[in-house]
Structures are given as structure tokens and as C-alpha cells.
Amino acid sequence: MLGFPFDLSLVLLLVAIAFFSGIGITTIGPGGIFVTIALYSLTPLASSEVAGTAHATFVVTGLVGSAAYLHSGEMRTGEGRALAIVLSTSSVLGALAGAAINAVVPRAVFGLLLGGVAIAVGGIILYRERRGFNPIYELRAEEPSGRVALAGLGFGLGVCSGLLGIGGPVLAVPALVLVGIPMLLAVAVAQVQSIFIAAFATAGYAFQGTVILPIAVVVGTPLLLGVIVGWKVAHAVDPERLKVALGVVLLGVGPYLAL
């Protein structure tokens, strides 16, 4: 296949997974993690290659997702812009730190961490759907204390995302909802943050020589299409069933990744 490292059946499977992952990104946030899971579990790539290649695909999806939510109005508010600026800026250092840490993390440990995140995110989604998701802290981005808290949150999210090769929305959306940000606004802000996390994490992995561009293009194209479809779904359909299905799948694959 013109030197492509995988056979056709695996490529088609990765394409299908990427498309549905893209839908999840702009529908409820935690969708991009399935790209990372697929690259880790279905290919022999090293953990740094998994993370670097996955992040390369998230740069464009973040741009498109941000443009979509700007078009629909969520990112035109002062609150949305303030959240995006502080969260994104603080995520940059975290993403670079996460990429550097990945270089010394064994593949088995990487899988354990990725599985743990999958279980945690899946559990949070299902808990929210069953019992509600009341904020544990009312963050006010217009106040100095709120901006400091948001910056700390952004750095932590950047480290986790950069280390594991997962898109910003995977962790940012649940985290933002927990601090009182409305769901659609949280998804919109996470799209902007993902641009910065993905761009700087990709740069860090590219410096290590672990970004595989042919795979990033093959996976990133259907992922991008899914992002566009997901944005339309988020504004036209109640995604409750999708959320439950996503939570169940994440809980199911988490232990497999950790083994």
C-alpha cells in the first residue's frame, strides 16, 4: 500500500473508528480517546508514536470544531472567550511537559494510564447520566481567583493530554462541567483548548521523531469528517443515548488497555 505500514483491513478499521471518534469529539467531548486507544491496541506502535500521531490528528479537528462552535454562537460570548484564553494558554506548558514525560514511560505503563483514564471518563459519563452532574465548584472566569483556578486546571489537563495522546475535550469537558460550565459551552471551549494542546504536544513529539504523518493523514481525514457530523448532531439531536453507549464502551475497554 505504497509503503503504508498496515494492511488494508486494519486501515479500514482505523478509518471507521476515527470517523465515529470525530462525532464524539464535537457531540459530547470524550471521543478522540478512541483514536488513541485504536492506535495503541491495534498496532505495534511505541507509546510515543501513538501519542505523537494522535495529537497530529487533533490539531485540525480542534480548528474545525472551534470554527463550528464559533458559527453556532457558543464562542462569541465574553465568558466563552475568557475561558478559552486562560485554559488554552495554561495548557501549552502542560502539553509540552506531558510529551517530555512520555519519552520515559514504558509502553505497558502507558497502557495502564490510558486504561485508567478510559475507565474514569466512562464512569463519570455514566454517573452523570444516572445521578446528575452537580458542579463541585462554581468557577467565575471574570474573577482573579477563578482565572488562577482555571489556569491550574488547564495545566493539569495539558499534562495528561500531552502524556497520553488524548484530545483536550476528553478530560476538559467533564472537568469544566464539574466547575459549573454549561455542557455546550464546555464542549466549545474544549475545542479551542485542544488546538493548543495538540499543536504543542505534536511539536514535542516531532522533536523526538515520533509523529508518523502517513498514519496521521489516514486517521485524521475521517476524524475531521466525524467532527463536522458531530457538531450537527449536538445541535439537532439529544445525545443521551450516545453518552451512555460511550460510557459503557470506555468502561469495557479500560481494563483491557490496563492489562
N, C-alpha and C positions, 0 to 999 in steps of 0.2 A: 504493500500500500504506500508506494512512493517513500519508503523508509520510515513510515509511521510505526512506532514500537508495538502496537497492539493489533490483534486480528479484527476482522470486520464485525463479528458478533459482539465483541467487547466494546468496540467503538459505538455501535448502535445502542447498546445498553447504557453506556455513559451519556450518550445524547439524550435518550429518553429520561434518565434520571435528572439531567441538567435542566431539561425543559420544565419538569414538574417542580424542581427546586426553585426555578425562577418565579413560578407562580406563587410559591410560598413566601418568597422574599418580599414582594410588594402587597401580598394579601394580609399576612399576619406577622411578618418579620423573620422568624426562625425557619428559613427554607434553604438558605445557602449551605447549611451544615451538611446537607445530603451530598453535595458535590465533594466536600472533603471526605466524608465517610466512604463514598464510592471510590475515590482515588486511593484511599488507604486500604480498603478491604478487597477491592477487585484487581488491584495492580501491585507489582513488586516495587513501586517507587519508594525511595527513602522518605522519612518523615519530613525532611527539609524540602524535598521535591514536591511532596503532597501539598504542604503549606504554601510554598512559593508559587506553584502553578495555580492553586485555588485562588490565592489572592490576586493573581494577574487577571483572572476572570471577573473578579468583583469590582475592579476599577470602573469598567464600562457599565456594569449593571447599576452601580451606585450613581453614576452620572444620569443614566436614563431614568432610574427610579426617582431621583431628586427632581428632574425636569417634569416628570409626570405629576408629582405631588405639588410642584410649583404651579403647574397648569390648573390643578383642581382646587388650589387656594390654601392648602394647609401650611405652605411655607411662605405665604405672603403676609402673615401676621408678625407683629413685633415680638411676640413670645416665641414663635417658631424660629425666627432668625436668631434671637438671643440664645436659645437652647442649642441651635446648630453650631453657632460660632464657638461657644465655650466648650461644648462637648467635643467638637471636631479638633480644635486646637490642642486640647489636652490629650487627645487620643494619639497624636502623632508620636510623641516621645514613648508612649506605651507600646505602640506598634513596632517601633524600632527596637525597643528593649525585648519584646516578645520574640522577634525574629532572631536576635542575637542569642537568646536563651535556647531556642530550638536547636541551634547548632550543637549543643552539648547534651541534648535529651535523646536517649536511646529510642528506637522505633517502638519497642514494647511499652515503654513509659508513655510515649506519645499516644499510643492506642488506649492506654489506661485513662489518660487525661481526657481524650476525646470521648471515650465511652462515658466517663463520669459527667461531662458536660451534656451529652445527649440525654442521659437519664435525668439530670437535674432540670433541663429545659422541658423535657417531656412531662415530668412530674408537675412542674409549675403550670404548664398549659392545662393539664387535666384538672388540677386543683382549682384553677381559676374558673374553669367551665362548670365545675361541680359546686363550689362553695363561694364563688365570687373572688374578686382580687382587690381587696380594700388596700389603699395606699398605707404604707408604714411610715411615710414621711411626706409632708406637703412641701415640696421644693418650690421656691419662688426665685426664678432666674433673674428677676429685676433687682433683688437684694444682694448685697455683698456676700452674706453668709450662704445664700443659695448658689451663687456663682462658684464659691470655693468648694462647696459640696459637689456641684456638678462637674467641676474640673477634676476632683479626686475620682469621681465615678468614671469620667472619660478616660483617665489614665489607666485605671484598673481594667476597663473594658478593652482598651488598646493592647495592653499586655496579653490578656487572654486570647484575644482575636489574632494578634500577631504571632503568638506562640503556636496556636493550634490550626491556623489557616482557615478560620471560620469567619464569615462575613459579620460586620458590625451589628446588623439587625438581629442576629441570633441571640445575642446577650443583651443588646441595648434596649430592644422593645420590652421584654419583661422587666428589666431594671427601671426603665422610665415610667412604666405603668405603676410600678411599686412606689414611686415617689410622686404619684399624683398626676402624671401627664396623660391626657386622653389618648385612647388607642390609636386613632388615625394620625394624630399629631406625633405620637411616639414613633410610628412606622415611618412617617415622613422625615422626621429629624434623624432617625437611624440611617436613612438612605444617604443623607448628606455626610454623616459621620463615616459611613462605610467608604466613601471616596478617599478620605484622608488616611484611614486605617489601611485600606488595600493598597493605595499608591505608595505609602512609605514602607509598608511591610514588603511589598513587591521589590522596592528598591533595595531593601536589606537582603532579601533572598537572592536578588540578581547579583549583588556584590559577592555572594557566596557561590554563584554559578548554578543555582538550583531551581531556576524558573524554566520550565520546558514549554517553549512557546507553541509548538505544533499542537500539543495537548490542550493548552490554554485556549487556542483558537477553536478547536473542535468542540470543546466543552462550553466555551464562553458564548458561542453563537446561539445554540438553543436555550442557554440560560438567559440570554438577553431577550429572546422572544417570549420566554415564560414570564419575565419581569413585566413586559407590556401587557400580557394577558392578565396577570395577577392584579395589576393596578385597576383594570376594568372590572375584574371580579370583586375587588374590595369595595367598589362604589355601586355595584349593581346587585350583589348577592350577599345574604347573610352567611358569613363563612364559618358558622359554629361547627357544622359537621366536619369541615376541613380541619379545624383546630383540633377536634377530638381525634380524628384519624392521625394527624401529625403527632400528637402526644403519645398515642399508642405505639406508633412505629418507632419513635425515638426511645421509648422505654424498652421496646423489644430489641433494638439493635445495640443499645448501650452496653449490656453485659457481653455481647458478642465481641464488641470492639475492645473491651477491657480485658478479655481473656488472652 
